[in-house]
Amino acid sequence: MTESNQPTLALNDGAIMPEFGLGVFQTPPDMTAEVVREALALGYRLVDTAAMYRNEEGVGAALRDGPDVFVTTKLGNGDHGFDETLRACAASLGRLGRQAVDLYLIHWPRPRANRYVESWKAFVRLKQEGRVRSIGVSNFNPDHIARIVAETGVTPSVNQIELHPFFQQKALRAFHEARGIKTESWSPLGRGAALADTTIVSIARKHGRTPAQAVIRWHIDSGLIVIPKSVRAERLRENIGALDFSLDAEDMGRIAALDRAGGRIGPDPATATF
């Protein structure tokens, strides 16, 4: 898989972002550099980390003297506030060993703390200063997004949310689409649950692919940015193998029918207490 084969999306600020990449959530810090180097060798060109993952240093070590890669990191929950955000970004850049990061996200809105607007104002400043090329959010609901836009006039480029075949977030995706916000999927395989689903298995068999490849392809064919995580070289290779085929309309319809009202696995941003 060459870099030119990889699908990309244009963000609302004009930046171009790969549609497929590597997430390093729960990747042990002492393994991160090795995993990222393996992914880069396979052709990955997007790496998604976060201050809270405590592995930004490993990502930075792997990227040193490597190919040009789109790097995302995120603001920690304990760093909300204007000045706190500026300091946190500087610390992340230091750990990554970069002058600027391609995409910076507010990791969670933390509405009970009620400081995400101040953080967003700092994000706007960071973009103006060139320390961040694109700014976005993660786990934001429509009311959170509407508020930061109303108070700053700046719309996020991306909202990274829990999204998988059993929790497809169709209403939130429509909200994003109407505002030019790209949707990025975390837990794209539903923590593995989707891989045993009979519909997914059937679609994968039809295309001579694995269930994971079928689900990753569903995200891409849905116009979503997808960042499956793995620490195993064979799984990294399997995941990027989703880039050289497509699902058909029948497949997409069958997966659309898997959406469940109670399909959320992770915390609800509206009620999370952290």
NORWO-V859682 format. One line per field, one symbol per residue. burial: b if it has 24 or more other ideal C-beta (glycine too) atoms within 12 Angstrom, else e. A space follows every 50 residues. Layout:
BEGIN
burial=???
END
This chain:
BEGIN
burial=beeeebbebebbbebbbbbbbbbbbebeeebbbbbbbbbbebbbbbbbbb bbbebbbbbbbbbeeebebbbbbbbbbebbbbebbbebbbebbebbebeb bbbbbbbbbbbeeebbbbbbbbbbebbeeebbbbbbbbbbbbebbeebbe ebebbbbbbbbbbbbbbbbeebbebbeebebbbbbbbbbbbeebbebebb eebbeebebbbbbbbbbbbbbbbbbbbbbbbeeebbebbbbbbebebeee bbebbeebbeeeebebeebeeeee
END
